[in-house]
């Protein structure tokens, strides 16, 4: 089974991921909000990168494959305090060749806090290596 078929079989599949907001996840870019102790967009985006990578690791089998982020559409809708439990639901919306397009929604215990889309491309280590070698010449 080729990679395109493997990826197309993922369409419609969803996975929930959970984490608790910790100190390292807090909004720190603006000093005047430090005392509010709320989840930063940076931290939630980092988790989206981790979760979409983990989804592909669990569902796509192959030697030496990489799953690079190619696009992110992100809306942060509501603040979330330190200690909150966050649930992120990733769903494969569609695939195109070696690209996987996810939708996501994130909730805390009270409401939806973020949503959007993230896409990843599946690449071989050899392909990445050839492109790097070409740039080094």
N, C-alpha and C positions, 0 to 999 in steps of 0.2 A: 504494500500500500504506500503510495507516494505522500509527500508532505501536504500537498493540496487537498487530497482526499481526507487525510488525517485531520487537518484543520477544519474542513467543511463539516465534518462529523461533530464538531464542537458547537455549532450554531444552536442557540437556544439553551445551552447548558449554563447553569448558574452555580455560584459558590458564595457562601457567607464567610466573612473573616471578622474576627473580633479582637479588640484591644482596649486597654484602659489608658486614659490620658495620664501621662506621667510628666514630671518636671521638664525633661528634655524635649517634650512635645509642645511646650508653651510658646506663645507669641512673645518674641523678644526683640523684634525689629524696631518697635516704637517704645521708648522708655516710659512714656506716660501711661502705658497700659500694663506694665509689668505686674503691678499689684492686683490686677484683675484675674490673673492666672487662668488664661483661656487658651484653648487649642489653637495652634497656628496653622495657616494654610500650608506652609512649608512642610510641617510634620505630617499632615493628612495626605498631601501629594506624595511624600516619601513612602507612606504606607501603601498608597495606590500602586506605586512602582513595585514595591515588594509583593503585594498580593497578586497583581497581574502576572508577575514573573513566577510566583509559586503555582498559580493556576496552570500555566503552561508547562512547568516542570512536571506537574502531576499528570498532565493529560497528553503530552507530546513526547513520544519516545524516539530517541535517536542519539547517536554518538556526537559529542562535541557541538551541540547546537547552542546558539545564543538568541536571546529574545529582546531585541532593542526597542525602546520606546521611540515611536516616530511622531506621535501627535498627542496632545492633551487639551481637552476642553473641560474647564473646571469652573464650577460656581459654588462658592462658599456662602451659605444662606443664613446661618445662625451661629452665635457663639456657644462654646461648650466648655464648662469649667474643668479644672484639674480633678482627676479621680473618676470622671464619667466613663461609662462603658460605651464604646462605639462599635456599631455593626456596619460593615461595608458589604454590600451585595454587588458582586460582579456578574454580568451576564454577557455571553458572547452574542453580539448583535448580528455580525456577518463576518465572512472571510473573503479575501480576494487574493488569489495566488498564495504567496507566503506571508500575507498580512492577516492579523486578527484584530477585529474591532470590537471593543468592549463598551457596554454602558455600565455606569456605576451609580449607586445611591448610598449615602451614608446617613446613619441615624444615631442620635444619642438616646437616652432613656425617655426623652420627651418629644422629639420632633426630628424631621429631616434636617440635616445640617449641611449637606453638600450633594451635588450630583454632577454628571457630565459623561464624558467619553474619554477613553484612552485606547490608543492603538499601538500594536507591537508588530515588528517584522521578525520572522524566524530566519536566522542566518547560520551558515556553517562557519566553524572556526577557520577552515581553509579559505572561504570567501573573504572574510575579514582580513586574514593574513595577506592575501594577494593584493587587496586594496591598500593596505598599509605599506607593503613593499613597493608598490607603484609610486606612492607619495614620497618614499625615501630615496628614490632614484634621482 
